[in-house]
Amino acid sequence: TKRKTARIWYLLAGMFLGAIVGAGVWVYWAACQVPLWYQEKTQTAADRDAQREASDQMEQRVADLVSGLETTGRWKVVFTEEQINGWLAHGLPKKHRNALPQGFTDPRVKITPEDVSGACRVERGAVSAIVSLTVDVYLAEPNVVAVRFRRARLGRLAWPLGKVLDGISQSARAAEVPLAWHQVEADPVALIRIPDVHRDKRIRIEVVQLGEGKLYVAGVTERDKR
């Protein structure tokens, strides 16, 4: 009887340890999973010349946006997914080497009409994983861009949004970007107010819209009559 009881306890202990090991293996496997879209973006962006060209186009679009803000009349700028990813792959590491936290590399984005997904690789010792973030970007009101945070993940595991939001707040303070926080249906929303007066111009941003692989920004600039 004692031997039978001992066998039962050994069996239970083995099952318990097996469950712990199995859960640990699953967590490690889930954390190391790479989103398919991120894998595609990093693989198809292997052509350095294409990255450089897309990066240059991205910088030209930013220059077009600045020009639109400073020139009276209506303006519209379209940023494509390829241009943004080209700049993230080429322009960011070349011109802003310390912009990403230590251990974070290869950022990429995917834009759909519903949301924007961003991801990058994180190296922590022997572990390499992909951290991803999904947000919605829209115009809350003229000159106020809203970024609604939907979810954050480490591989396939949920990642606490609090850490992400703290980092964004710190970066905004360091860059002196006016940032306020709001909440919509339990989702945190960052509100970024764009100054409406620049020198002798009054700026009104009227459209911030997501498309398939594109981000549209449009508005009008007028002379300040005050």
N, C-alpha and C positions, 0 to 999 in steps of 0.2 A: 504493500500500500504506500509506504514511504517512497519507494522507488517510482511508483506511478505518479505520485504527487510531484516528485522532483522533476519528472519528465514534463509534466504539465507546465510547471513554472519555467523550465528551460524553453519550452515551446513558446510560451507567452513572451518571455524575454527576447527570444529570437525574433518573433513577429514585431515586437515593439522596436527593436534596433533596426530591423529591416525597413519598417515604416519610416523611421528617422532618416536612414540612409537614402531610401527612395525619394523622400520629400526633398532632401538636400540635393540629390542628383537632378530632380525635376526643376528646382529653383535655379540651380546653376545653368541647366539647359535653357530654361525660359529666359534667364537674364542674358544669355549669349546669342539669342535669336536676332537676326538682322531683318528689318522690314524690307520687303521685296522692292518697294520703290526706291529705297536708299541704296540697295545693292545695285539696282539698274543705273542710278544717277552716278555712282562712283565708278562703275565699270565703263559706261559710255563716255565719261569725261576724261578718258585716258589720253586723248589727243591733246598735247600741250599747246599746239598752234590754235586749235579750236577754242581751248580755254582762254588763251590770250586774246583772241579776237572777240569772244563773247564778253570778256572782262572790259575790254576797251569800249564795246557797245554800251555796256552798263554804265560806265563812267560818262559816256556821251549823253545817255538818257538823263542822268543826274544833272549834267550841265544844262540840258534842255529844260529841265524842271526849274532850275535856278534862274535861267533866262526868262522863262515864262512868268516867274514870280516878280521879276524886276522890270518886265516890259508890259505896258498897258495893253489890254485886250484879252480875249479868251485864249486859253491854252489847254493842251491835253498831252499827257505823256503815258506811254505804255511800256511797262517793264515785263520782259518775258522771263519765264523760268530758266531758260538756257542762259540768258544774260546774267541773271542773279547768281546761278550756280557757277558760271564761268568766273565771275568776280570772286566768289567765295573760294574757288579752287586756286585762282591765280593772283588776283589783286589783293585779297585780304592777307595771305601769308607774306606777300612781297612788301606791302606798304604799311601793314598794321600787324606786325608779327606778334605783338603782345596783347592783341585785342581779346583773344580767347583765354579762359582760365587754363592753368597748367594741367596738362594731361588730356585736354580736349582738342581734337583734330578733325579735319575733313567735314566741315559743316555743309549741308545741302538742304534744299527746300523743294517741296512739291506743292503746286498751286492748283486748286480746283475751284469751281464756282461756289462750293460750299465752305471750304476752309483752306488754311495753309498749314502744311506739316513741315516741321524743321527737325533735323536730326544731326548728330555728330558722334564721332567715336570717342570713347572715354577709356583711357589706360590707367589702371590702378594695380600696380605690381604686376603679377602674372595674369591678371584678369583684363580682358578687353571686351567691352560691351558698347551697345548703341543706345544713347539717350535720345528720345524723340518727344516732340511737343506739338500738339495740334491746337490751332487757334482760329478764330474767325476775325476778320478785319473788315470794318465798315465805318461809315461816317455817322457818328452819333448826332451831330448837328454841324452846321458849317464851321469849318476850321477845328473841329474836335474829332480826332481819329480814335476809334475804339478798338481795342484788341481784347477779345473775349477768349479766355483760356479754357479749353475743353478738357484736355487730359495730358498727362505726362507719363512716359513709360521708360523703363530700363529693360531693353529687350521686349518681352511680352508682359513684364511685371509692371504693375502700377507704381509710379514714382511720386513721392509727396510733392504736391504743387507748392507748398510753403517755401521750400528751399529755392525753387525756381523764381518765385515772386520776390523773395528777399534779394536775390542776385540782381533781378531787373531793377528793383528800387534803388539799390546801391549804384548800379551803372548809370541810372537816370540822374541821380544826385551828382555823381562825378562829372557827368557831361552837361550838367545844368539844364536838363530837359524837364519842363513842367509836366509832372505826372501826378494824376489823382486816381484813386481806386474806387470802384463801384461794384455792385453785385447784381447779376441778372440770373434768376432761377438757380441760385447757389453757385453759379460760375463767377469767378473773379474777373473783373473787366478793368483794364488799364485805359484811362482816358488821357490822351496826349493833345494838349491845346497848341495849335499853330498860331503864332502871333499874326494878327490881322493887319498890322501896320508895319511897313518896312521903309525907312527913310521917308520919301514923299509919296509912297504908294500904299493903297489899301488892297489887301489880298483876301480873296474869298475862295476857299476850296469847297467845291460843290459836289464832287464825285470821288469816292474811293470804292472801287468795285473789283471783285474777283471774277476772273474768267477761267477758261480751261488753259492752264499754263501761263496766265497773264494777270497782271495787276494794272488797273486803269486808275489814273489820277487826273482830274480835270478841275478847272476853275476859271476865275477871271481876276484880273488885276486892273485897278483904276487909280487915278490920281486922287490923293487925299485932299479933299476940299476944305478941310478945317484950317 
